[in-house]
Amino acid sequence: EIMTLSPGGRLYKALVETRKASVVDDFNYVGHDPGFAMFLAQVPDKDPIDAAREAMLRTIENVKAQPITSEELDRVRAKALKAIEQTINDPQRLGVALSGSIAAGDWRLFFLRRDRWRMLKPADVDRVAAAYFKPANRTAGAFIPDPKPDRSPVPPVADVAAMVKDYKGDPAVAAGEAFDATPANLDARTQRLTLANGMKVALLPKKTRGATVHFSLRLHYGDAASIAGKAAEAQLTAGMLMRGTSRHSRQEIEDLLDRMRASLSIGGGQTSATASGQTVRANLGPTLDLVAEILRQPSFPAAELETLRRADIAGLDQGRSDPRSIAIRTLNRYDNPYPRGDDRYTPTFDEEIGDLQAPDVEALKRFYSQFYGASAAEIGIVGDFDPAEVKSQLERLLGSWSAQASFTRVPRPLAVKRPVAIPIETPDKANAFLTAQTSFAMNDKDADYPAILLADYMFGGSTNSRLWNRIRQKDGLSYGIGTSLRPSSFEPNTTLSISAIFAPENVSRLRSGVQEEVERVVRDGFSEREVADAKRALLQERRLARSRDAALAAALTEQAYVGRTFAYSGEVDQAIEALTPEQVTDAFRRRLKADAFAFVFAGDFAKTKK
């Protein structure tokens, strides 16, 4: 207001009195969260706008050289206190003002602002102006009206009744069959076979709505030694597959997929590549032809490699300041026993960017030639298709494709992280991120697995879990919190992770709350009702997952890899159903300890200490 007050304000004198503008005004947003101050100047149509802009910016950002005077402050203070007094004397206005203060945190804030106006000194205004009214914190814009605007026409109001009066839609889509996706029914319907080169195939034909078909394919390659140091080549090779083949460009591939009403996603890491998607029965054959072409005939266009490389590096650069990315990478690196280049090693941002900058097209071609093939691969297909036709087509497309290098799974033995709390400063980030992890000797064949699966669901794996109800609902410390249980299907190596998004000032209470909830389970256990409700909800989620064709295709691929059928899923269901509260609590107590977690917190914690 010192700037825009009429007629004594600085902007008024600098713009209106000098005829550079006809009107000056301001708008200052005051709320719970940090806001903004806006200054406005109206310039007559025929007058130059540059002079007004320069005078406005010079005046606003010149407080340091021309400090606020007591006379200027007293003038706007008197107006502000008069307005506050008038508000207090008007019950309706006072009610509205107090409701705004309540929304901001407390009704007394209204009176606290009045008292602060009384105590305000010119030096206070100078300090704030110097901190915020400067070029680095400024956004300047101008609206310049067009005397003869070329306006778009206003569309007439549609007469919906007339539009749909004689409408006749397409014929009804195929409704699909009523298929009860129990483990026994799924296994009875699934056809499993092995191609000539060793590729494993699982086909689950069934009538689906719209005659849709989902598929999931995974190629494995290399071993711990041969793949070492090739993470960038693996990532870029997989990323290049859909960017051109010997027969089709990237755009042509996209056009073909659209015409076939198909979707396809291909990705990969240091030891495997994946392809998943969906189409309809009539186009499954052409879609599989295209997938095989993409996998077997990539052209690796140099221009596309540079585009992909820039995008991947840009994503990593953004992650340098992202609390979530920083926290997860830091935790993965902490107590990691593997050397740089190993598939199980986690690189720094700089290391990963440096690795991505190195490979050229020839390096990717060498990697592809050495490692890609379908002899160590699995594919699962679910939906409306002819199994005999698909078997024949897969044998023709992939049955003779083998890699030069053999595949041996990289083992992942248990590596327990020492308990720790690592804070990381990420300046100017409104939200902070927590990630925590503990590991223990168990795989998904262990007798404790069903109990730990249910315990995780109750502890943090659902929106009715202990952590969710305590940290988010009751204490209001986090915008979202949950756990993730990752058991190995091979080595006795299971990890339970916790993640949460929260305001930086809540970091201490959040960590204490998480540890207290672990201790509460260890001390008091899970109640009979809690276990009964969780069993019902978890088993329902597992049944729903088995009814989704995309999830089924992925499950068939994983089963082929680890050597299982849906009978295993049914056994886990039965074990969950039979669990007692005592069994679940006992498994939790033996496997999880409150003081065994490694925590990483990333956020702007320094700001909360000021």
N, C-alpha and C positions, 0 to 999 in steps of 0.2 A: 504493500500500500504506500510505502514511502516513495516508490517509483511512480505509481499511477494516480495518486491522490490529485484531485482537481481543486484548485489550480496550482497547488504548491508542489506537486510531485515532480521528481526528477525527469521522468519520461514525458510528462506533460510539458514541462519547460523545454526539453530538448527536441520534441517532435511537434506538439500542437502549436506552441508559441512561435516556433520557427517555420510553421506552415509546411512541415514535412509530412504531417499526418493530421487527420481531422479528429480522431478519437484514439485514446489509449485506455487500456483496461487490463485487468489481471484476473487470474483464477488460481487459487491455491487449494489443492486437494489435501484435506486433513482427515485421516482415518487411522485404523488400527495398524496397517502396514505402511511402509515408506511410500510417499506419493510424489507429487511434482508441483512446481510452480510454473504457471503459464502467463506470459505477457503478450498482449495483443495491441496492434496498431492498425487503424484503418486509414488507407491512403486513397485520396481521390483518384478516380479512374485515369485522368489525364496527367497525373503527376508521376515522376519517376519513383520507383519502389526501392532502388538501390540505396539512395541517400537515407531514406527512412530506416532501412534495415541496418545500415552502418551506424547510424546515430543510436538506434535502440540497443544494439549489442555493445557499443562503446559505453553507453551510460550504465547498463546493467552490470557489466564486468569491470567497472572502474571504481568500485567501492573501496578497494584497497588504497588507491591513490587519492580518493576523495571520501574520507570516512563519513559515516552517518553522524549528523549533529543531534544534540539534545533537543533542539527546536523541532526537527523533523520527527524524531521519535515521540515527543510529547504530543504532537498534533495527531498522529495515528493512534497513539495510546488512548487519548481522550475519546476518539470515535469508537474504538473497540470497547472500552469500558462502558460507554453510553449504551451501545448495542446490547451488551451483556446485562446491564441493569434493566433495560426495557424488556428483555427476554424474561428475566426473573419476575418482573411485575405482570407478565401475561401468562396465566396458567396454561393455556393451550401451547404457546410457543415454548414454555419451559418444559412441558411434558415431552414435546418432540425432541428438544435439545438433550434432555436427560436420557431418553431412549437411545439416542445416538451414542452417548457416553457409556451407557450400559453395554451396548453392542461392542464398543471398543474395549471394554474390560471392567469398568466400574462407574457408577453414577457420579462419584465425586470428581471424576476427571473434568467435568464442566466447571466446577468451582476452582479446581487446581489450575485450569487455563486462565481463569480470571486473576488468580493470585500471581501467576507468572507474568501476566501483562503488567501488573503493578510493579513487579521487581525488575522488569526488563531494563537493560542499560544499552547505550549506543555501542559499547564494545561487544556485547552479545550479538547484535545485528551484524556488526562488521565481521565477526568471526564466522558466522553462518554464511554470509554472502561470499566471503573469501573461499569457503570450503565448497560451495555448490554452484555459485554463479561464475563459471569459468568455461572456456571453450571445450574442454574435454568432456564436460557434462551437459553440453547444450545440443538441442535439436532445433533447427530453424526451418520453417516452412512458409510458403506463400501461396495464397489463393488468388489467381488472376482471372477475373471473369471475362468471358468472351461476349462481346456486344451482340453477336449474331450466332448463338450456339447451334450446332447441328444436333438437335436432340433426337434421341431414339423415340419412335412412336410408343404410346402407351397401348398395350394390347387390350382388345375388348374383353369384357367379362365372358367367360365361356359358359355356354348353356350345356351343362353336364347332362341333363336329362335328354336333350336332343342328340348329344354325341353318342350315348349308349343305347338309344331307343331300339335300334335293330341290330345291335352287336351280336356277332356269333364268333366265339373263340375257336382256337385250334382243337383238334380232337384231344380227349383226355390222355395225359401221359400214362405210361404203364405204371400200375400201382405197386408192383412187386408182390412178393409172397409173404405170408405171415410165417416168419422163420424164428423159432425160439432159439436164441444164440446161447445155449448152454454149452459147457465144455464138451460134453458127450456128443451133442448134435453137430458142433463145429468139427470135431475130429471125424465123425462119421461122414460128413460131407466133403472134407478136405482130401484132395488127391496129392500125394507126395511122390516125387521121382527125382532122379539124378540124370543129368545130361551126360553125353559121351566124355566131355572134358572134366567132369566132376562137379559142375554147377548144380546146386540144389534148387528144386522148384516145388512150390506149394500152391495149389490151385483150389479155390473155394468158389464154385459156381453156385449162384442163386439169383432168382428173379429180384430185381431192384426197381425202385421208383425211377422212371425215366430211363431205364436200361443202362444205368451207370456202371462203370467198372473202375476200381481203384487198384493201383499197383505200387509196389515198393521193391527196389532192387539195391543191392549193396555189393560192391567189389572190394576184396581185401588184397593187400599187396605188401611185399617186403617182409623183413624181420628187423629186430632191434639194431643189427649192425648195418645192413644194407641201406636202411632208410635214414640212418643218422645224418643230421645236418641238411636234410632235404625238405624241411617243413615248408619253406617258401615255394620250392618247385612243386610240391604236392598241392598246396593251396591254389597256386596260379594255374596249374594244369587243369584241375577240376573246374575252376572258374572260367576257363577258356573253352570248355567243351561245347557250350551252347552258343558260342560267338562265331561259329562258322565251321562247315564241313567241306569236304572235297566237292560236294554237290550243291550245297545251299549256304547262302550268307546268313548272318545273324537275323536280319529282317525277314528273310524268306522263311527261316525256321519259325519265327514268331507268327508269321502269316499262316503257315501250314497248321500250326497248333490251333489258331483261332478258327480256321475253316473246319477243322476236325472236332471242334468243341472240346478240345483237350487242354489240360494244363500240365506243365512239367517243371520240376525243380531239380537241379543237379548241384551238388556241392561235394566237398571232400576235405580230408585232413591228411596227416602224415602217413596213415596206414590204411585208409579206406576212402572210397568214393561212393556216393549214394545218388539214386535217381528215384523220384517218386512223383506220382501224378494221378490224373483221372481222365476218363473219356467216356464214350458211350459204346454200346455193343457194336453198332455198325461201323465204328471207326477204330476199334481196338487193333485190328490188324495193321492198318496204316500207321497208327500211333506207335506200335511196337517196332515197326520198320524204321520209323524216324528215330526212336530212342536208340536202336542199334546203330544207325548211321552216325548219330551224334557221338556215341561211345567209341565206335570203331574207326571213324574216318574224320577226326578233327583236323582242321587246317591251320590252326594257330595263327590268325592274321596279326601281323606286327602292330598295326594301329590299335586293334582291340586289346592287345596285351598292355599297351601303355595306358589306355583308358581304364582297364581293370586295375592296373597297378596304382594309378593315381587315386582311384576310388578307395581301394583298400588302405592306402597310406593316409588318405584324408580321414578315414574312419578312426585309425589309430591316433592321429594327431588330435582329433576331438576327444578321444578317450583320455588324453594326458591331463585334462582338467575336469573330467567327469568323476564325481565321487564314487559312483558304483563301479566303473571300470577300474579305477585306481585301487579300490579296496579289494576287489576280487583278484586282480593280478598280484597284489601284494601278498594276500593270503596264500595263493597258489605257489608263490615263490618262497614263502617262509618255510624253513626246514625241508626244502625240496632236496633230496639226496642225489639227484641225477645231474650229469654234466651237460653243458651247453651242446645242443644238437640232438640230444636224446628225445624221443617222442614224448617222454614223461616230464621233460624239463619245461618250465615256463619262462620265456624270455622277457626282458624288459621292453618297454615301448621302443627305445632306441635300437635294441638288438633286432626286434621283429621288423622294424622299418628298414634297417640296414639290410636284413636278409631279403626282404621283398624287392629292394632296389637292384639286386644283383642278377637274377636269372634273365637271359634273353630267350628268344623264340627257340633257338637251337637247344638250349638247356631243357626247356619244357618238352621238346620232341624227344630228347634222350630219356628223360624221366618217363614219359609215356611209353616209349618203346620197351623200356626195361621192365616196367611194373604193371602196366595195364593188361588185363585179360580176365576171363570169366571162369577160370578153373577153380578159383577160391571165391565163390560168389553165391548169393542166394537171391531169389525173387519170389515174392508173394503176390498173387492176383486174386481179387475178391470182387464178385459182381456178376453181371449178366453176360456170359460168354460161353462159347463151345470149348470144353476142355481139350477135346481131341485136336481141334484146329490150333489151339494155342500151344499145345505140346509140340506139334509138328513145326510150328513157326519158330518157337524158341530154340529147338534143336538146330534148325536151319540158320538162324541169326547168330546164335551165341554158342552152340554146342562144340564148335571147333576152334574157339578163340581162347588161347592160353597165353599167360605171361611168360616172359623169359626167366624172371626171377621167381623163385618159389615163395610161398607165404608161410610164415610161422608167427603166430600171435605173440605180440609183445606182452610179457607177463607184468602184472601190476600188484606186487606183493604189498602187504600192509606197511605203511610208513606213517607212524604216529607223530603228529606235530606237538611240540611242547606247549603247555599252556602259556599264553601271552596276551597282552593287550597293546595293540599298536595303533596310536593315533596319527592321522595324516592330515595336514592342513590343506584345504582346497579353497583359497580365498574367493570371496564374492559369490559363493554358491548358497542359495537359500535353503536347500535340502541337504541333509547328510545321509550317509549310507553305512549300515553295519552289516558285516558278514562274519560269521563264526563257524568253526568246524571242529568236530571231534571224530576220531576213527577208532574202530575196534575190530577184532578178529572174528568175522562172521561173513558168510556168503548167503545167497538166497536158497541154498539147499539145507542150511542149518536148521535144527529143530526150533531154535529161538526166532527164526525169521518171521513167521506169522505174528507172533506176539510183539516183536519190535515194530513191525509194519503197523499194527493197530495202535501201539503206544505212540508212535510218531504222529499218527492221524489225530490222536487226542491231544498230544502235546503241542503241535504246531502245524499239522498238515491239513487243516481245514479252517473255515471261517467260524467254526464253533469250538475251536481248540483252546487250550489253556493260555497259550501265548496271545492269541488274537483277543480273547475276552479280557485278559488282564492288561496287556500293553496298549492295545488300541481302544477297546471299548470302555474299560473301567478307568485307566490312568490317563488315556489320551496322549500317550507319549510317541505314537508312531502312526503314520498314514497307512501303513500296511506292514505286516510281519508274518513270516511263515517259515516252515522248515522243508527240507528236501532230503529224502533218504535214498542213498545210492549204493545198493549192494552189488558186489561182483557176482557173476554167475560162475566164476572159476576159483580164484584164490579167496581165502578167508579175509576179506578186505571190504568193510562197509564204512561209508562216511555219512554222517548226519550234519547238515549245514543249516544255519539260521541266517536269514536276511531280513533287513528292515530299512524302511525309508523314514526319516525323522527330522525334526528341527534340531539344529546343532546344540541348543541350550539344554536339550533333554538327554544328552549322551550318558551322563553318570547314572541317572535314574533308569534309563533304558537297560544298561548293562546289568545293574543291580536287579531289576525286575526279571530279566531273563534267568539269571542265576538263582533267584529266589523261587522261580517256578520249577526249575529242575530240582531244587532242594525240597520243594513241597511234594513233588511226586515221590521222591525217594523216601521222604518222611511219612507221608500220609497215604500214598498209593492212589490208585484209581478206584472210584466208587462203582458199585454194582450197576446203578442206573447209567452212569457215564459210559461204562463199557458196553452195556446193552445198546444204548443209542448209537455209539460209535460203530459197533459191529453192523448194525442195520444200515447206517449211512455208507460205510466203506464198502460193504458187499453190494449195495445198490450201485455205487459208482463203478465197481468192477464189472457188474452186469451191463451197465450202460456202455462202458468202453468196448465190451465184446459185441455190442450191437452197431458200432460205427465202423463202416467198411474201411475207411482209411486207417484206423487204428488196427483193425484186423489184418490188413495187408502188412503193416509194419510188424505186428506180432508174429505173423507167419515167417517173415524174414528172420527175425530174431530167433525163433524156435529152430529154424533150419540151421542157424549158426551154432547154437549151443546144444542141439540134439534133443529137443523136447517137443511135446505136443500140447494141446489144450488140456490134456489130463493133468499136467502139472498145475495149471491155473485152478482147475477144479479141486485139487488136493489142498492148495493154499486156502481156497474158499472154505473148505470143510474144516481145516485147522482153525481158521479165524472164528467160524461159527461155534466151535467147541471150547474156545478160550474162556477162562474164568478171570475175574479181576485179580485174584492172587497170582495167577500165572503171568499176566501182563505186567503187573507191578514188579514181580520177581525178576523178569527178563530186563525191564528197564533199570532196575537197581544194579544188576550185575554188569550191564553194558555201558551205562551212561553215568558220568560223574559231573557235578556242577563245576568242579575246579579243573576239568580236563579240556575245556574249550580254548582254542586260539581265536582271539577276537581281533578284527581290524575295523577301525572307525575312520571314515573320511568325511570331512566337512569343514566349514569355516568356524572352527571352535575359538579362534583367537578373538573374533568379533564379539563373542558372547562374554568375554572376560573384561571388555572395555567398560 
